[in-house]
Amino acid sequence: MIRIFTDWPEPLISFIAIIVGAIVGGVFSWVITKKSTDKTIEVQNKIVEDNRRYAEEVRNKRSREYANIIRLDICTALFNSIRILKDTKNKFCFNIYPIPMDREYSINVAYLKNQFQLKELSYIYQIYGIIEKLNRDTNNSRYYNEEDYNNIRIDCQLFLKKIYGDNINRVLELDIDEISYNQLYDNKLTKDGYKEVLNKLDKICNLE
């Protein structure tokens, strides 16, 4: 009986050693696996963040491009409409200034739809509706043809009235050779809704 009990410690120690070894191995394995998993998650998060940042940069770049095209169309139409109407003071003056327009403006506007309210998008489309007619009438006008010139003059009046309302006559008093585009729309003469839209376009054009 004494021999039996003296034989227990050795297998017991071996058993305990095996258990401890398994626990230690399991802990180290868990630590290594966790570190590897954390590193993988960190790398994946960085990739996701880099992709998000890249997508945002591309989005901002395209937004700037499209907003600049829209702003240029509106700016040119504003200045040239004022020039044409100023020239009407001279009955025998038939100066026709071209009103260029990007043919894919609807795509440009649609791309910016998330940055404008529905009513503001309507304002932009209303502006382009008149610019489109101005573009067509100026391109098809005949030299020294009074009927063509009168049609263009009416287009210009409609365009300026759309943006300035009853302040159109005061706008025609401005010296457009000494005034900037921003000064032309960011003033008390411009209707509030259109002023807000044109201000938003400027902000999009300056996105980083």
Phi, psi and omega in degrees: 000323179294323180293323180298313181291329179286342177279345184290316187305320184294309177294329180293317178297318179297319179296315180296320179298320179295316180297313180298317179299319180294319180294313180298316179298319179296319180296312179298320179296318179296318180298314180296315179298318180297315179298318179296317179295316179298319180295318179298316179297319179299315179296317180297319178297322179294320178296316179298317180294320178296318179295320178296317181294319179295316179298321179293320178295318178295318179299314180295321180297314179293321178299317178299315181299310183292320179295322178295322178296313179298314181298319180297318178300314182292317180300312180297318180296322179297306183297314183287330175295318178296318179299315181297315182290328176296323181289342180291348177296335175262109187302330185258015178264125181237048178284122178246117178262132183296146177241087181290161182202136176288126185290339181256032183301328181296326177292318179298315181294317181298325180295331183266009189302328182285348182258002178228149172286162183303318180296322180292323175297322177299320178301315181296317180293324176297317177300314182292331177300320180282321178300321180299318178291320176299317179299314181293315183290322179289324179291328184262003183290148177256141182301134176057028176261112187295324180296315178298317182296320179294322178297318179294320179299319178295319177302315181297319179297317179298319182295311181292323179293326178300322184267324186252348181062227183285358180272009185303319181295325178290328178294322181291347177275349181288146177272096186289349176279348183241008185239146179271167178299317180300319179293334182287331180247332183269073182208180183284349182278334184280139175301142185303315182299315180288325177298317180296317180297314181291327174295319179296320177300317178299318181295319179294322179297336183256014178299142177272000000 
